[in-house]
Amino acid sequence: MINAVAPHPVRNGELVRSIAKAMKQPALIVPAPALVLRLVLGEMSAVILNSNRISAEKALDTGFEFQYPELGKALEAIFR
């Protein structure tokens, strides 16, 4: 079993902006200070604050072809 991601991963801010663009809505991105997140969420803040290195390499090595390798095209198809 492979947990796969699209071949062009993006950061959360870019994801939010891309979703807003696909929905033809404005995006409101309000940064939250790490200290506040740690106080409110405790150990669960690690899910939000920690970064992960991800890769589609294993899926691509098997010959898998993504229907929507780029985020913009995938979101356009979802919000059509």
N, C-alpha and C positions, 0 to 999 in steps of 0.2 A: 504494500500500500504506500502511496506517495501523497503527502499533503502538498499540493501544488498551488502556486500563485501565478498570476499573469506574468509574462516575461518583462514587463515594464512597471515594477511597483512604484507607488507614489507615497508621499507623506500625507498625513491626515489633512493638513491645510489645503493641499492641492486637490485631494479627494473632495473636500467640502466645496471648494470653488468650482470644480468640474461638475458636481451634482447640481449646484445652483445654476450653472450655465445651461446644462441639459434641460433643466426644468424651467428655464427662462425666468428665474427668480433671483433676487439679490441674496448674497451670502453675508451673514454676520459672523465674523470670526473674532471671538473675544478671548484673548489669552488668559489662562488661569495660572497664577503663581504656583510653583511646585510646592512651596511650604503650605499653602492653603489646601491643596489637594491631599498632601500627606496628613494634615490635621483632620480633614473631613473624612477621608477614605481609609486612613491607616495603611496597613500592608497592601490593600487592594490598589493603592495609588501606583504601585509598581507596574500594573497592567497598562496604565496610561502613560507613565513617565519613562519607562524603560524602552529602549529601542531594540528592534530585532533585525538581524541580517537575514534576508530571505532571498531565495533564488528559485528560478524555474528550471534550472539546469537539468535536474534528474528527469523531469517530465519531458523536456525537449530532447534529451538523450535517448528516450524511448521512442521518439518519432511522433510524439503527441503534437497536434497542430491546434492552436487556440483559434476559436471562431472569432474572438475579438481580442487581439493582443494589445490593443491600445485602449486606455480607459475611456477616452472621449467617444469612440465608436460604440463601445459597450453600453455606455450610459444613454447615448442617442437611441439605441435599440430598446432599452428598458423604458424610457420615457416617451416614446413615440405615441 
